Amino acid sequence: MYTEDVTTLTAAEYTRRAVRLLEQAEHGYGFAGQADDTRVAAAAVYAQLAAATQARERAEAQEQAREQAAADNA
C-alpha cells in the first residue's frame, strides 16, 4: 500500500494533483470504468489533503506573525 507524508507537500501541490487526476478521469486516460472512478476518489482525497494542508500552513503563518509581533514588542 502506498502512503505519503502529508507534511511534505504544499496545499498547491495537492490541488494540482487533484486537478490532474480529475482531468485524466474526464478524458478517459488509462482504463475505463473503475479506473476513472479510482482517479475521482483519489482526487477527492487530494482535495481533502489540500484543505488540511492549507489550514496548517495558515496556522503556521499566524503563529510566526504572533512570534514576530511578540519579538518586536519585547
N, C-alpha and C positions, 0 to 999 in steps of 0.2 A: 504494500500500500504506500502511496506517495504522500508525504507530508511536507509542509513548508513552514518555515519560521515566519510567523506573521509580523515580526518586528523588523524584518529586513527590507520590506518593500514599502514604497510610499503609497498614499491613497491614490495618487495619479496613476501609478503603475497598475494597481489593482483595477482601476477604472478602465485603463487601456486594454487590459487582458479581458475584462468582461465584454467590452465593446467588440473586440476581435472575435471572441467566441460567438457572440450573437450574430455578427456579420457572417461568420462561417456557417452557422446553422441556417441563416436566412438564404444563403446562396447555395446550400447543399454540398459543401465541400466534404470530402470523405464519404463515409457510408450514409445511406439514407435511413430514415425512421429513427430507430433507437439512438443512433449516434448523434443525430441532431438534437434529440431530447436531452442527451447527456451534456451536449455543449450548452444548452439553455440552462440546465441545472447548475453546471459549473460556473456559468456567467452569473447566476444568482448568488452563488457562494462568493465569487469575487466581488460582486457589488456589496454584499454584507461586509466583507473584509475591508473594502474601500471606506465604507461608512465608519466602521470601528477604528480604522487607522486614522481617518481624518479627525475623529473626535480625540484620539490620543495625541495627534500632532498639535491640535488646537490647545489641549490641556497643557502640553509641554511648553508651548509658546507663551501661554498665560503665566505659567509658573516662572519661566525665565523673565518675563516682564515684571512680575512681582519681586523676584530676587534683585533685578536691576534697580527697581524703584527703592527697595529697602537699602541697597548699597549706596544709591545716590543720596538718600536721606540720612545716612549714618554719618 
